[in-house]
Amino acid sequence: MIFARLRDSLRKTREKLAGGLSKLFGLKRELSDEFLSELEAVLFAGDLGSTGLKAIEQLRAEYRERTLKTTDDVRTRLRALLREKLGAPEPELRRAASGPTVVLIVGVNGSGKTTSVAKLAKRCTLGGKKVMVVACDTFRAAAVEQLATWAGRIGVPIIKKEQGADPAAVAFDGVTAALSQAIDVLIVDTAGRLHTRDDLMQELRKVRRVLDKKIPGAPHETLLVLDATTGQNAIRQAEVFTQVVPLTGVILAKLDGTAKGGAVISIRERLGIPVRFAGVGETADDFEPFDPERFLDALLEERGESAG
């Protein structure tokens, strides 16, 4: 079921990438420079960006050295190169040694950030954890209202204040409540206004200071939500946030609505930050930990059309 959801979410990307690969490799042609040029075009269409170009450069070098002799060799080697870029599987969440595990969520408005907070909260509750969410995106009243609605649906408490309140003050109230109520996981939503980057930086730093003062070592995770539909542009957003806060991982939202899922590999390679979770649909349950092997299986259609 999990693989089927991931596979379905990557349908649009797979139509471009795996479809192109199947046509190319299915012809059983001789390996040549022309073949590798056509493969490069397929990877570009799959939105692999510079990662795809580097893979082609490596394949060309190995072809010239006669390490690769057939198109089947190329396919096997291509998967291995892409798997290398994705790195080792990561734990779902790094837990605090004691007390609440604090997860700070960052990302631009419209990326699916607030919905991702709710999905992560739901996943943690299903794992038997006592969860609380904190609405520190006080710049937009809609963000607070949206998170409050989600919290009500999934049955977790929310700490919030009125629009315009100091985000650090909301964070303080949240962590205080989490400590007093023996919360296992505290998930803190934040504002994402890149057009006022200096203000954003100051707000995030203040929130982090408050969390660390109340719970030394917090936040234990800082996860960046990226909109998968933006493809390679998501990398530029991520680069901005890495200058603001130390990130521990990425949540890739809206993976089900894009033909640009190949950018996942570039994100990992360019930023050195692992993708930790993927949003694969619209419901609170359409959210799963990112597994590099399953991702490549789904992306490259290596379990066949009936995979489930």
C-alpha positions in Angstrom: 0.0 0.0 0.0 2.8 2.4 0.9 4.7 1.7 -2.3 1.5 2.0 -4.3 0.8 5.5 -2.9 4.3 6.6 -3.6 4.2 5.1 -7.1 0.9 6.8 -7.9 2.2 10.1 -6.6 5.2 9.9 -9.0 3.0 9.1 -12.0 3.5 12.4 -13.8 7.3 12.3 -13.3 7.5 8.6 -14.3 5.6 9.3 -17.5 8.4 11.6 -18.5 11.4 9.8 -17.0 10.6 6.1 -16.8 8.6 6.3 -20.0 11.5 7.9 -21.8 13.9 5.4 -20.3 11.7 2.4 -21.2 11.5 3.6 -24.8 15.2 4.2 -25.0 16.4 1.0 -23.3 13.7 -1.1 -24.8 15.1 -0.7 -28.3 18.1 -2.9 -27.4 20.4 -0.6 -29.4 24.2 -0.6 -29.4 25.8 1.6 -26.8 27.1 4.8 -28.4 27.6 8.5 -27.9 24.3 9.2 -29.7 22.5 6.8 -27.2 24.0 8.7 -24.2 23.0 12.0 -25.7 19.4 10.8 -26.0 19.6 9.5 -22.4 20.7 13.0 -21.3 17.6 14.5 -22.9 15.4 12.0 -21.1 17.0 12.9 -17.7 16.6 16.6 -18.5 12.9 16.1 -19.2 12.7 14.3 -15.8 14.0 17.5 -14.1 17.2 16.0 -12.8 19.0 19.2 -13.6 22.7 19.3 -12.9 22.5 15.8 -11.2 21.4 14.3 -14.5 24.3 16.1 -16.3 26.8 14.8 -13.9 25.5 11.3 -14.2 25.8 11.5 -18.0 29.3 12.8 -17.7 30.2 9.8 -15.5 28.5 7.4 -17.9 30.3 8.8 -20.9 33.7 8.5 -19.1 33.0 4.9 -18.2 31.8 4.2 -21.8 35.1 5.6 -23.2 37.0 3.5 -20.7 35.0 0.5 -21.9 33.7 -0.1 -18.4 30.2 0.1 -19.8 29.7 -2.1 -22.9 25.9 -2.4 -23.3 22.8 -0.3 -22.8 21.9 -2.7 -20.0 25.2 -1.8 -18.3 24.2 1.8 -18.6 20.8 1.3 -17.0 22.2 -0.6 -14.1 25.0 2.0 -13.6 22.5 4.9 -13.9 20.4 3.6 -11.1 23.5 3.1 -8.9 24.6 6.6 -9.5 21.2 8.1 -8.7 21.0 5.9 -5.6 24.4 7.2 -4.5 23.1 10.8 -4.7 20.2 10.0 -2.4 22.3 8.9 0.5 21.4 6.5 3.3 17.9 6.2 4.7 17.3 8.6 7.6 15.3 8.0 10.8 11.8 9.4 10.8 12.6 11.9 13.6 15.5 12.3 15.9 14.1 12.1 19.4 15.1 14.2 22.4 16.9 12.2 25.1 14.2 13.3 27.5 11.2 15.6 27.5 9.4 16.8 24.3 11.0 16.3 20.9 10.8 19.8 19.2 10.3 19.9 15.5 10.7 23.4 13.8 9.0 23.6 10.4 10.1 26.3 7.9 9.3 27.1 4.3 7.8 29.7 2.1 4.1 30.5 2.1 2.2 28.4 -0.3 4.6 25.5 -0.2 2.3 23.2 1.7 4.0 24.0 5.0 0.9 24.2 7.3 -0.6 21.1 5.8 2.7 19.2 6.2 2.7 20.2 9.9 -0.7 18.6 10.3 0.3 15.5 8.3 3.4 15.0 10.5 1.3 15.5 13.6 -1.1 12.9 12.5 1.7 10.4 11.7 3.2 11.0 15.2 -0.1 10.4 16.9 -0.5 7.1 14.9 2.8 6.1 16.4 1.4 6.5 19.9 3.0 9.9 20.6 1.3 12.8 22.4 1.5 15.7 20.0 1.0 19.4 20.2 1.3 22.0 17.4 2.2 25.7 17.7 1.0 28.3 15.2 4.0 30.8 15.0 3.0 32.0 11.5 1.2 34.9 13.0 1.8 37.1 9.9 -1.2 35.5 8.2 -4.4 34.9 10.0 -5.3 32.3 7.4 -2.3 30.2 8.5 -3.4 30.1 12.1 -7.0 29.3 11.2 -5.9 26.6 8.8 -3.6 24.9 11.3 -6.4 25.2 14.0 -8.8 23.4 11.6 -6.3 20.7 11.0 -5.5 20.3 14.7 -9.2 19.8 15.4 -9.6 17.2 12.7 -6.7 15.1 13.9 -7.4 15.7 17.6 -4.2 17.4 18.8 -4.0 20.6 20.9 -2.8 23.8 19.4 -1.1 26.9 20.9 -2.0 30.1 19.1 -2.4 33.8 19.4 -4.0 36.6 17.4 -2.6 37.7 14.0 0.4 40.0 14.5 1.5 38.5 17.8 5.2 38.0 18.4 6.1 34.5 17.0 8.7 34.0 19.7 6.1 34.7 22.4 3.8 32.0 20.8 6.8 29.6 20.8 7.4 30.3 24.5 3.7 29.5 25.3 3.9 26.4 23.2 7.0 25.0 24.8 5.8 25.9 28.3 2.5 24.0 27.6 4.4 21.1 26.2 6.5 20.7 29.3 3.5 21.0 31.6 1.4 18.5 29.7 4.1 15.9 29.1 3.9 16.3 25.3 6.1 13.8 23.4 6.4 15.8 20.1 6.0 19.6 19.8 5.7 20.8 16.1 6.2 24.5 15.6 5.0 26.1 12.4 6.7 29.4 11.3 6.2 32.2 8.8 7.8 32.0 5.4 8.1 35.5 3.8 11.2 35.4 1.6 10.4 38.9 0.3 11.2 40.2 3.8 14.2 38.0 4.3 15.8 40.0 7.1 12.7 40.0 9.2 12.3 36.3 8.6 15.8 35.6 9.7 15.3 37.6 12.9 12.0 35.9 13.7 13.4 32.4 13.1 16.4 33.1 15.2 14.3 34.4 18.1 12.0 31.4 17.9 15.0 29.1 18.0 16.5 30.9 21.0 13.3 30.6 22.9 13.0 26.9 22.2 16.6 26.2 23.2 16.3 28.3 26.4 13.3 26.3 27.6 14.5 23.0 26.3 18.3 22.8 25.8 19.1 21.4 22.4 15.8 22.3 20.8 14.7 22.2 18.1 15.8 18.7 17.6 14.7 18.8 14.0 14.4 21.7 11.6 12.5 20.5 8.5 12.2 22.6 5.4 8.9 22.1 3.4 9.5 22.4 -0.3 6.8 22.4 -3.0 7.7 19.5 -5.4 5.8 21.2 -8.2 8.5 23.9 -8.4 11.2 21.4 -9.3 14.7 22.8 -9.6 13.4 26.2 -8.3 12.9 24.5 -4.9 16.7 24.3 -4.6 17.0 28.1 -4.7 14.4 28.4 -1.9 16.3 25.8 0.1 19.6 27.7 -0.3 18.0 30.8 1.2 16.8 28.9 4.3 20.1 27.2 4.8 21.5 30.7 5.3 18.9 31.3 8.1 18.7 28.1 10.1 20.6 24.8 10.2 18.3 22.4 8.4 18.2 18.7 9.3 15.9 17.6 6.5 13.3 18.3 3.8 9.6 17.5 3.6 8.7 17.3 -0.1 5.0 18.4 -0.4 2.7 18.0 -3.4 4.7 15.2 -4.9 1.5 13.8 -6.3 0.9 16.9 -8.4 4.1 17.3 -10.3 6.1 16.0 -13.2 9.3 17.3 -11.5 9.9 14.6 -8.9 13.4 14.1 -10.3 14.4 17.3 -8.5 14.4 15.3 -5.3 17.8 13.8 -6.3 19.2 17.3 -7.0 18.0 18.6 -3.7 19.9 15.9 -1.9 23.1 16.3 -3.9 23.2 20.1 -4.1 22.3 20.9 -0.5 23.5 17.8 1.4 20.1 17.7 3.2 18.1 14.5 3.2 14.5 14.3 2.1 12.8 12.9 5.3 9.1 12.8 4.3 7.0 13.1 1.2 3.4 14.4 0.8 1.8 12.0 -1.6 -1.9 13.2 -1.6 -4.3 15.6 0.0 -5.5 13.7 3.1 -3.7 13.7 6.5 -2.7 10.1 5.8 -1.0 10.8 2.5 2.4 11.3 4.1 5.2 8.9 4.5 8.9 8.7 5.4 11.2 9.0 2.4 12.9 5.8 1.4 15.6 6.1 -1.3 15.1 2.6 -2.6 11.4 2.8 -2.9 11.6 6.2 -4.4 13.9 4.9 -7.2 11.7 1.8 -7.7 8.7 4.1 -8.1 10.5 6.7 -10.2 12.1 4.2 -12.6 9.2 1.8 -12.6 11.5 -1.1 -11.6 8.8 -3.2 -10.1 6.6 -3.1 -13.1 3.2 -1.6 -13.8 1.4 -3.8 -11.3 3.6 -2.9 -8.4 1.7 -2.4 -5.1 
